[in-house]
Amino acid sequence: MFNTTDDLDEILEVAEVDVATFHGGRLLITGASGFVGRWFVESVLWANRRLNAQIRVVLLARNVHGFITRFPQIASAREVELLHGDVLRPLSTGGSFDGIFHAATVPADGHDEQNNPGRAIFDGALRGTENVLAAMARNPLASMLFTSSGAIYGRQSSQTHALGETVTSGPDPLSSDSAYAEGKRAAEFLCRAAVDDGLKVKVARLFAFVGPYLPLNRTFAAGNFIRDALSGGPIVVRGDGRTMRSYLYASDMTAWLWRVFAQGKAGRAYNVGSNRATTIAELADLISLRVHSVASITERLAEHIGPVPSYLPDVSRIKNELGVEERVSLEAALERTLAYYRDSATGLPRNLS
């Protein structure tokens, strides 16, 4: 039976000193139901069990009952408080915090999705961060980690080297497809302004990941390929397979985020991702081989003309300044993720509560 206990232990091997920074503290966490936020929450709870970190967590939830239903073991943990609220509105936090982990990404839904989804996505990133920063201003000694995105660099091709934090390119502001990237860029500006006002805000620019809890039915190629393979195939590649990506495993991702949260410099951005370039076709092959024992791709739905699209980070800064490394290979990452989704259990450690 697969669960994430070993992954959580690996996180603490790297992040024990970072967790100690918040020993006995209180953290506000947004986006706890998402891939990134959930991993971070579980690592906090595991640190309390393994390291006696005594960290209390307040999880912001738009639908408290829904959160309890989806994540009963997290919701019932003794150190967890569920706070009803929405980052799109001013936050009444009911107490002070030692740290804020802001990972909420507001989807475009309802009326806005039908009429102007781009505006809804942009406003979600901008107003959400603005409201979280306002809550932080009432806790001026706290540290905050904002999870931004590598999308802020704009379109990348294989003719472009891996993107470092000093790259000043950006998305096309007149493209409706840029809403998410532009929202994150604007939110980063608000974070910089908060630092100028004396607050300790750090930025992590996230790239692509793989691991348990990765959504299988959204626009993540790795998740879609795993879904296709485990359902009997074929794996469908919505392109010609030459697009370049890299994939960091969830335990490495979480350990790196702890490091930025605890030791990163305020007002500084750090790329979080793998520097191993992999084409989408290669990724499909790796997944197929681990499910079918043969490379059973694949239906390719389009041909690409021109430079090959890429999404690759330069992670020299975070490695050199903060001393992290990639510990889980892509092959091992895929094997663990597939094992999780093969298992009918939830994958949660049994003793979180």
C-alpha positions, 0 to 999 in steps of 0.5 A, spaced: 500 500 500 502 506 497 502 512 502 506 519 502 510 517 509 517 516 505 516 522 501 515 526 507 521 523 511 525 525 505 522 532 506 524 533 513 531 530 512 532 536 507 528 541 511 529 540 518 533 546 520 528 550 516 522 547 520 525 549 526 525 556 524 517 556 525 518 552 531 512 553 536 509 558 531 502 559 527 502 559 520 496 561 515 496 557 509 492 559 503 491 554 497 491 548 502 487 544 497 491 544 491 497 540 489 503 545 492 499 547 498 497 540 500 504 538 500 506 543 504 500 542 509 502 535 510 509 536 511 508 541 517 503 536 520 509 531 519 514 535 522 509 536 528 509 528 529 516 527 527 520 533 530 515 535 535 515 542 531 509 544 535 507 548 529 499 551 528 496 552 522 490 556 519 488 553 513 483 558 509 477 555 505 472 558 501 468 552 503 469 549 510 465 543 509 467 541 502 474 541 505 473 537 511 469 532 506 475 532 501 481 532 506 478 529 513 485 527 516 488 534 515 481 537 517 481 533 524 489 534 526 489 537 532 493 543 530 489 545 524 484 550 524 479 551 518 478 559 517 472 560 512 474 566 507 476 567 500 482 571 498 478 575 493 476 579 500 479 582 505 481 577 510 479 577 518 485 572 520 483 572 528 490 572 531 497 573 529 502 569 525 509 567 524 509 566 517 504 566 511 504 561 505 500 564 500 499 558 494 492 560 493 490 560 485 483 563 484 480 559 478 475 563 473 468 560 475 461 562 474 459 568 471 466 571 470 468 564 466 462 565 461 464 572 460 471 574 461 475 568 464 482 572 463 480 578 467 477 573 473 484 569 473 488 576 473 484 579 478 484 572 482 492 573 482 492 580 483 487 581 489 488 575 492 495 577 493 493 584 495 488 581 501 494 576 503 499 582 504 494 586 507 493 581 513 501 580 513 501 588 514 498 586 521 503 581 522 510 585 520 515 580 524 512 574 520 515 571 513 511 570 507 512 566 501 508 567 495 508 562 490 509 565 483 510 561 476 515 561 471 510 563 466 512 570 468 518 570 463 513 569 457 514 564 451 520 560 451 523 556 445 528 551 445 532 556 442 532 560 449 537 557 454 533 555 461 530 561 464 534 565 470 531 569 475 534 575 471 531 574 465 526 580 463 522 578 458 515 577 459 508 574 456 504 578 451 500 583 455 495 583 449 494 576 449 488 573 453 492 567 454 497 571 458 492 572 464 495 567 469 502 570 467 500 577 468 496 576 474 502 573 477 507 578 475 503 584 478 502 580 484 510 579 484 510 587 484 505 588 490 510 583 494 516 587 492 512 594 494 511 590 501 518 589 502 519 596 500 515 597 506 519 593 511 515 586 510 519 580 509 516 577 503 520 571 498 517 569 491 518 562 489 517 561 481 514 554 480 515 550 474 512 543 472 512 538 477 510 530 478 507 526 484 501 524 488 496 529 488 497 531 481 491 532 478 489 527 472 484 531 468 487 538 468 492 541 463 498 538 466 501 533 461 504 528 466 497 528 469 494 526 463 499 521 461 498 518 467 491 517 467 491 515 459 496 509 461 492 507 467 486 507 464 488 502 458 491 507 453 493 510 448 497 516 451 494 522 447 500 527 446 496 534 444 502 536 439 508 533 436 511 531 442 517 535 441 515 540 446 520 541 452 519 540 459 522 538 466 519 535 472 521 536 479 518 531 484 513 533 490 518 531 495 524 535 492 519 541 491 516 541 498 523 541 501 525 547 496 519 551 498 521 550 506 528 553 504 526 559 500 520 560 506 525 560 512 532 562 508 530 566 502 532 573 501 526 578 502 524 581 495 528 576 491 525 570 487 527 563 486 526 558 481 523 552 483 523 546 478 528 541 475 533 542 470 533 536 466 530 537 460 525 532 457 520 532 451 513 531 452 514 524 447 520 522 452 515 523 458 509 519 455 514 513 453 517 513 460 510 513 463 508 508 458 514 503 459 512 503 467 505 501 465 505 497 459 512 494 459 512 497 452 512 504 449 505 504 447 504 511 445 501 514 442 496 518 438 499 525 436 494 530 434 498 536 431 504 538 428 508 544 430 512 549 425 517 553 428 521 553 434 520 548 439 516 551 445 520 550 452 518 551 459 525 550 463 528 553 469 535 555 470 535 553 478 543 555 479 540 561 484 536 556 489 542 551 488 548 556 489 544 561 494 540 556 498 544 549 498 538 545 495 539 539 490 534 535 486 534 528 490 529 524 486 530 522 479 524 523 473 524 515 473 523 514 480 518 520 481 514 517 475 514 510 479 512 513 485 506 517 482 504 511 478 504 507 485 500 512 488 495 512 483 495 505 482 493 504 489 485 505 491 487 508 498 488 515 499 496 515 500 495 519 506 499 517 512 495 514 517 497 518 523 496 525 522 490 526 526 
